[in-house]
Amino acid sequence: MTESKAVRLTVGELFQQGERYTIPIYQRNYAWGREQIEQLMTDVIDAAQDPSVNQYFLGNLIVAHSASSSENFEEYEVIDGQQRLTTLFILTRYLLAEAPEVFTPQSVGTEQLHYQSRPRATQSLLYLNNRATAGTSSALVSNDLNENNIASALRVIQSFNWKENGGSTSENPLRYREVADFLLNSVHVVRVTVPQQTDLNRYFEIMNTRGVQLNAVDIVKARLMSFLPDEERNSFAKIWDACADSDYYIQMSLTRGNTDARSKLFGPTWGWLEASDFNEVHRILDKGTQPKQGFATRSDELTLEAALAFYDSRSHAQEETTEEGSVRFDSFVTFQGLLLQTLALLSEHDSLEASLDDKQLITRFEKYVDSNSVSPAERVRAFGYALLRTKFLLDNYILKREYTAHTGDEGDWSLLRLKSRKDSKNNLQPTYKSSYSTLEEDPLNARIRMLQSALRITYTAPRTMHWVTAALEYLFQATQSDDVDGQELLDVLEGYARRRVEKAYDPNKRQFLEEGEGFGIERIVFTYLDYLLVCQDQKTDFKFMFRNSIEHFAPQKPSADQSTPYDFNVDDFGNLALLTVSANSHFTNQTPTVKSSARTTDTDFQRIREQSPKLERMAALTNSDGGWTRKQVQEHRNEMLDLLSSDLLKNT
């Protein structure tokens, strides 16, 4: 068999003229969402700002030579890595529109990426490239960009909070040029071209069984397991793999098909991790089997063919379960995030703002095991148990998305813990109860769920989720389920949110700490204020949405029928609310009277107002006073600052 060919390319070289990438028919649609896109952008910007970083490796791209290649261009079928590749293409087109001088003619082709069987997606990419070449990024999104996922990705990039990730592009035009230059010339991808004899459909199936390529997580796993004796490696691998499964509670994923082991580990009701350390977990999990062979027990790098064989064996060995029926849960904390959260809890010298940057994953674990106080094996055992405990607490006491027949593909916020129940045949089955109450709809549980969701939609990048660390630090002190007090946890989270708001707003002076207002106001200010309004109105059913677009109630560019000029500053806090990007776009330049009207034929306006309790207050004030003038803006501003200041001063 011809060996695989690997070549290291910059992003600029990746999209050079004369080469084209085809997404074959067996691939799924482009599906990256806000979290993945913002993480990629944050990684690139962080590396661009670090003077010690000259080159940044972004990952692998697995391709195969296409029969469609000709003298004019080389064509590659994308086997693995199309999500990252498509995101990079959209990002480079955005930067091309903002900083065209950075791009060379060789890096601005016309059909560098297309889909084999999705003409709408291909046309959208072609349209995006043509518009980026001709104009600015603000003109990229239009009805002609008719592939929803591609259009959504572009909106995420456009609305990316550059201010919280290294600098504001609006205030510093060089930012686009700096990022574009670094992305094109210093960010590298390894393109692996597989042999022509490879069964591409089978390869794709195998590589996607696990959902990840060989990466830093695998390296860390192999490194940690190398310190353990052979008889303990299988138990460590079971813990590791179960914790990596975000779709199910750890009680289920660690002990699939073995309720006896489940009861020993998590008690007769499955409601608490009762095993006291790694050794006890190992005794329960160990069945006298030899450790698994393959990458899990290796520290050397696999060849492509060996990786295929390993993934193939794992895909057939994966045990399915229907124990949880049609309910599926998804944690927003990625597995890399879980590893770093656990490490932060174990690191004696880490502050609350400990690094959650996954680019430092390998380095941080090397420092963790390099301890003179105990042996590396003991450190690994301690981490294995702490990882299991962290995953248990995360599953049962931290927010998730719940997917059922009623919630559909979008899911719903969920704050539930798993316990056992007996079915009609006296068999134990899982059931879900409120995490912080014995009652199904307890106001305290609802309030914690709302605050956690408010923090979740504010801090979307994994490296910014320090509120999760704060919650886990409190939960880690509990030795039994009765030790977990919902009110104490709520106090911890409210205290954290207040400290974040105080970095942007001085409650004593009743003013924001930066010059000016408008887009300079931190998003947490709006989110936490909406949370306070929800609590004030006792709306226990309110649901926070992913919002990062600041809406001017009286628009910056009023419509033609707005004859009277404003007598106030449109960037005044009293004139602002936080909405989703699509909602802000839908409101466009309508007047406050139109946006507030209960008689409007556009029912979407009502749904938009419901995204923000602050916006609802603004609309109600407009309706009651017959307009939105300086008087109403100041009245609303003072009311909001009174509420915010009185709450923040509780920390003093």
N, C-alpha and C positions, 0 to 999 in steps of 0.2 A: 504494500500500500504506500502511495506517495505521502510523505510527511506533510503535516500542516505547515503553512507559511505564516509567520507573524511579523508584522511591521509596525513600528511606532510612528504615529502621525500626529502632527498638531491639528487642532480643529480647522485651521485655515487650509491645511493640506488635505484634510478629510473631505472637504467640500470643493476641491479644486476642479477646474474645468477638465473635461476629458474623462471624468469618472461619474458614474451614476449608480444610485442604490435603489433597488426595487424591493418593496414589501410584498412577499408572495401571498398567494391566495389563502394558504393555510394559517397565516398569522391573524391574530385578533386585531380589532380596531385600536387606534391610538387611544389610550385610556389614562394617561397620567393626569392627576389632579393637582390642586393647589399645594398640598404638602410636599409632593415629590418635586414639583417644579421650583418651589421656593427653596427647598433644600439644595438643589443643584445650583441655583443662582447664589445662594448664601455661601456655599463652598467656594465657588469661583471668585466671588468678591473678596472673601476673607483671604484667599491665597494671593489675590492681586494686591492687597493692601499690606501683606507681610513682606518686608524687605528681604527676609532670609529665604523666601521661596522664589526660585528661578524657574522651576518647572513643576507642574501639577498634573498628576495622573488621575484621569477621571474614570477609567474602567476599560472593559473589553468590548469589542464588536466582532461577532462571529458571522462570517459571510461565506459565500460560495460563488465561484465564477459562473456567470450566466451564459447560456448559449447565444444570447442576443448581443454579446459583445461584438464590436466591429473595429475597423481601422480608426474610426473617429472617436470612439470612447470605449472604456472598459466598464462593463456592467456587472454589478454584484447583487446577488440575492441575500437579503438580510435574514439570518437564521435566529440570532439572539442579540438583543440590544437595540431593537427598533424604537422602544419607548424613549430611551436616552437620545438616540440619534435624531428622532423627530423633534424632540424638545430643543436640542442643540440647533437644528435647522431653523426652527421658529425664532429662537433667541438671536441667532446671527442675523436673521432678516430684520428683526426689531432694531438691532444695533446698527445694521447697514443703513436704515432710514435715519438714525440719529447721528451716526458718525461715519459717513461714507468715505471720508478721506483715509480711514484706517484700512479699508479693504482694497486689495489689489484686483486687477481685472481677472486674474486667474481664479479668485475665490468668489466671483459673482457669476455663476452659471445660470442656466435657464431651467434645466430639468434634472437637477442633481439628486432629487428624491421624488419617487412616485410610487403609487400603489398599483399592483398588478390587476386588481379586480374591483377597485373602488374609485370610479371616475370622479365623484364629487370631491373626495379627499385630494386626489391628484390635482384637480382644477383649483382647489383652495390653496394648495402649496404653490402652484404656478402663479396664481393671482397675488399671493403674499410676496413672492419674490419680485414680481414686476412692480407692485406698488412700493415696496421697500426701495427699489432702485430709483423710483421716480419722485418719492416724496418723504414726508416725515411719518413717524410712528403713529401719530394721532389719526392718520388717514388710512391705517391698515385695516381696521375692523369695519366692515360694511356688510350689506345683505349679500354681496357677491362672495363673501367668505362663508360658503354654505355648508361647511363641515363643522358641526356644533363643537366637537371636542377640540378641534384645532382653533376655532374662534375663542373658546373658553380659555385655552392655554395662552393665547395671545393677550387676553384680558388680564390674566394673572400676572403676566410679565409687565404689562403696562401699569398695573395698579400696585406692583411690588413696592413695599415700603423701604425705599432705598435709604431713607433717613435713619432707620433703626438698624440698617445693615451696612453702615460704613460711609454714609454721606448722601446728601440730597442732590439729585441730578438737576433739579430746578434751580438750586442755588449755586451749583458748581458744574458748569457745562463740561468741564474736563472729565467728569466721571464716566460718561459714555465712552469717550475716547480711551481712557485708561482701561476700562473693563474690556472693551472690544479688542484693544491691542493685546492684552494679556490672554484673553480667550483664544484669539486666532493664532498667537505665536508661542504661548507658554503652556497652554492646557493640552495634554497629550491623551490619545486613545490608542490602544493596541488593537490593530485590525488583524484578526486571525482568519486566514482563508483555508477552509477545510478541503481535504482531498476530493477530487471529482467523484470517486467511488462511494463517498459517504451517502447513506440513505438520509436525505435532508428532512423528510417528514418525521422519521424516527428520531433523528437527532433533536429536532425541535421539541418533540413530545417529551424526550428524556430531560432536556435542559430545563423545561418548564414544570417538571414534576415538583422540583424543589423551589422554583421561583427565583433562585439566585444563582450567580456564577461563583466560582471559587474566589473568595474575597477575604477581607480582613477578619471577618467573624470566623471563617474556617481556620485561618492561621492561628487565631487566638485559641480556638477550641483544641487544635492539635497541640499547641504549645502547652496549655494547661494539663491536658491528659498525659503528656509525656512525663510529668512529675509523679503521676499516680502509679501504684502497682497494678499489674495486669488485671487482677481480680476486681478492682474498683472502677476500672475505666468504663465498663458497660453501664454501671449505675449512673456515673457522671454523664455519659452520653444520653441516657434516657432523660435525665433532668434537663439537660441542655436542649434536646430536641422538643420536649414537651413545652418548655418555656418559650420556644420559638414559634409555637402555634398560637396565633392571636385569635383564632376563630372560636376557641373553646376555653372554658374555665380549666385551670390547672388540675383540679380534682378529677376531671374527666380525661384530659389528654395524657396525664402521666400514668393512669391506671386503666387504660381501655380494656374492657372485657374482664377486669379483675376487681370485683367489688370487695373481696376480702382484703386485698392490699390497700384499697381505697379507704376502708374503714380503719385499718391500722395506722395509715398515714394521717388521715384527716378526721378521725374520730367516728363514732357510730352514726352521727348525723351529717358527716362530711363537712362540718361547718368551721373547722379550725385545724391548722397544721399542728398536730400533736407530737410528731416525731421531733426530738430535741436537737439532733445534730446530723451531720452527713453520715456518720457511721450507722446510726439507727435507720436512716433512709436506705442506706446500702443494704442492710440486713433484710429489710422488707422487700426491696426490689430484686435482690439477687436470687436467682433460681439455680445457681450453680453453672450457668452457661459461661462459655469463654467469651472474651471481648470480641466485638464485631471487627472483622477485618475490613480494610479499606481506608478511606481518607480519615475517618474518625480517630484512628489510632496511629496515624502517620504524621511525621513532622516534615517530610520532604515534599517537594512540589510534584503534582501529578502531570503526566502528559495528557494531551487531549483525549487520546484513545482510552487511557486508564480512567479518566474522569467520566467518559461515556459509559464505560462498564460499571463504574461505581454507581452513577445515577440510575442506570438501568436496573441494577439489583435493588436499589432503594425504592424505585417506583413500584416494583411488584411486591415488595415486602411491606409497604405501608398498609397498616390495618385501618379499615374504615369502621365507623361507628354510627349507629342511629339512635344511641341512647338518649340524645338530647332532642329528638324529634325534629321539628322544622325550625327551631329557634337557633339563630346563629349570632354570635357576638364578635365585635371587632374592637380591639384596643387601639387607641390612637398613638400609643407609645410603641415605636418600632422595636424590634429585637435588639438592635444596636443601642437604642435608647434605654432599653431595659438593662442591658449589661452595664452601661455607664451609670444609670441610676443606682444599681446595686453597688457598684464600685464607690460611688460617692457616699453611700451609707456606711461603707466599711472603712473609708479612708479617714484616719483620725485627724489629719491635718487639713482636710478639705473644708472650706467654708460652705455656707448654704449655696453660694453662687459657684459651686464647683463646676469644673468644665464638663459639659455634656456634648462636646464636639466630637463627632464620630471619626473625624480625621485623626484624632489622637488616640484611637482605640488601642492599637498595638502598643504604643509607647506607654500608655497609662497602665496597661496590664503588666508590662515588663517591670515597671516601678513597683507595682503591687506585690508581685511574687519575689522581688529582690529585697528580702527583709532578713536582718540578722537575728531577729528575736525568735522566729520559728522557722521550721523547714519549709521549702517551697511546697511540699506535699500537703502540709497542714494548712498553708495559705490557700491552696486550691480546694481542699475539702471545705474550708470555711466559706470560700466564695460559692461553691456549689450549693451549699445549704442556704446561704444568704440569697442566692439567685432564686431558689425555689420559694423561699419565704416572701421575697419581694414580689414575685409573680402572683403568689396567693393573695397578698394584700392588694396588689394592683387590680386583680380580677374582681375581688369581692368588695372593695371599698373605694375604687376610683372609677370615674366616668368611662362609659363605653358607648358604642353604637350597637343597637339591637335591631336585628333584621328578622321580621316575621311576615306572614302573609298579609298582615294589616299595615305594617310600616313600609313595605315595598323595598325597592332598590336603594332608596335614600336612607332608610333606617330612622331610628329615633334615639334621643339621649336616654341612657339607661344607667341606673345606679342600684344594682341588685347584688345580693350575695346568694351563693348556691348552698342548698341544704338537701337532705334526702327525704323522701316520702315513700310510703308503701303503696303499690298499685293494687288492683283487684286480685292479683295472684300472689300477693304478699311479697313481691319483689321490690327491691329498693330502686327508686328512680329519682333523678334530680328535679328539684323545684326551685323557684327563685323568689326571694323575699326582699323587702326594702333593706338596704345595707345598714341604715342607722335607726331602724325602728322595727318593732314587731307588727306594726300596723301597715296595711297595704298602701294607704295614701296619708302618710304622716307629713304635716307641714315642714317639720325639721328636715326630713329626708329630701323633700321637694326643694327646700331652700339650698341645701348643700349641692344638690344636682344642678340647680340654676347657677350657683357661683362657680362650680367646677366647669360647667359649659361656657360661662362667660370668660373664664381664664383660658379655656381650651381654644376658643375662637379668636382670642387676642394674641396668644403666643403659639403660633402654628409651627414654627421651626423646632425640631427636636432639641437643639442646643439652647433654646430659650425656656424650656419647660421646667424651670426651677421651682415653680409652685408644686409640681408633682413631688419633687424631692422633699419639700417642706412637709407635705402631707404624709409621705412615707416615713419621714423621721419621727413624726408623732405616732403613726401606726406601729412602727418598729418597737416601741416601748411596751406594747401590749403583750401579755403572756397568755391571755385567753380572750375569747370573744367578748366577754362581759367588760373587759378593760377598755374597749373601744367606745368612747363617748362622742356622740354626734355633735353635741354643742361645743365640746372642746375642739374637735376637728374644724368646725365652722369658724371658731375664733382664730385658729391657726391660719386658715385660708383668708379670712377677712383681714387679718393683720398683715399678711403678705401683700394682698391687693392694695391696702392703704399705703404701704411702704413704696410700692411701685408708683402709685398716683402722686405721692409726695415728691417724687423725683421730677415731676412735671408741674406741680401746682402747690403754692404756698397757702395753706388754709388760714394762717394768721393775717397775711396781707391780702388775701382773697385775689391773688393774681397768678398768672402762669409765669413760669420761671424763664421762658425764652422770650425774646423780643417778638412782638406781634402775636397773632393767633392763627386762625385759619388752619392750613395744612400742617403747621408746626405743632399742633396739640397732639400729644401722644394718644394712641387709640385706647389705651387702658382707661383714660379719663372718661371717655364716652361710655365704654363698656361697664365700668364699675358704677357710674352714675345711673345707667339704665337698670343695673341690678338693684340699686337702692330704691329706685322708683317702683320696680316690680314688688319689692318687699313692702314698700309703703302702701301700695294698692292691694297687697295680698293676692297677687295673681300667681297662684301656685302652678298654673298650667302654661305659663309663658315659656317659649322656647327660643333660645338664642340661635341665630344663624351666623354663618361665616360672613362677617362684614368688615371691610377695610377701606370703604370709600366715603369720604366726608361730603355730605350733602349740604349745599347752601339752600336753606328754605326759601329765602328771597334770592333768586339765581344771580350769579355773577354777570351773566349776559341775558338780561330780561328779554322777553318776547316783544314783538313790534307793538302790541297793544298796551304795553306798560308805558304810559305817557308821563307819569310823574316820577322824577328822579328820587332815589332813596335819600332819606335823611339820617342814615346810619351806615356804619361800616359793615359790609356784607360778610367780612371775616370775623365779626364779633361772635363770641361763643354762644350768645343768645340766638344766633341765626343758623347754628350748625347742628347737624345730627350725623350719626354713623349708620350707613346702609350697605347693602351688598352692591357690587359694581353694576349688576344688571338693573337693580332698582333705581340707582342713581341715574343711570342712563335713560331709564324709562320716564323719570320725572322731568328730565331735560330742563328746558327753560320756562316751564309753566310758573305762573304766579302763585304766591302762597294761598290766595283765595281759591284758585282752582285745585291746588293740592289738598286743601282742607275740606272742600265741599263734600258733604254727605250725599248730595244729590247728583254727583258726577256719574256719568254713564260708564266710566272706566272703573270697574270693580277692582282692577289691579292697584289703583291708588289706595284703596282701603287696606289691602294686604301689605303694601309698602309701608304705610303709616304704622302698621302693627309690628313692624320689625324693630321699632325703637320707641319705648315709652316716652322718651324725651320729645321725639317728633310728634307723638300723639298729643302731648301737652301743648306744643306749639300750634298744632292744628285746632285744638279746642279753644285756645286763646284767640286765634284769628277769627273763629266763628262767633265767639261771644262778644268780641269788641268790633266786629265788622271790618277787620283789616289787619295788616301787619306793618306797623310803623315803628319809629324809634321808641315810642312808649312801650309797645308790646315786647320789643326785643329786649329792652332794659329790664322790664318786669320779669320776663322769663329768665334772663341771665341771672338776676339777683336771686330768684327763687331756687335755681339750680345750684348756685354757688353757696347759698345758705345751707342747703341739704348736704352738699359735698363737704363743706368746711366743718359742719357740726359732726359729721361722721368721722372725718379724719382726726379731729381733735380728741377722739376717744383713745387714740394711741399715746397721747401725752399724759 
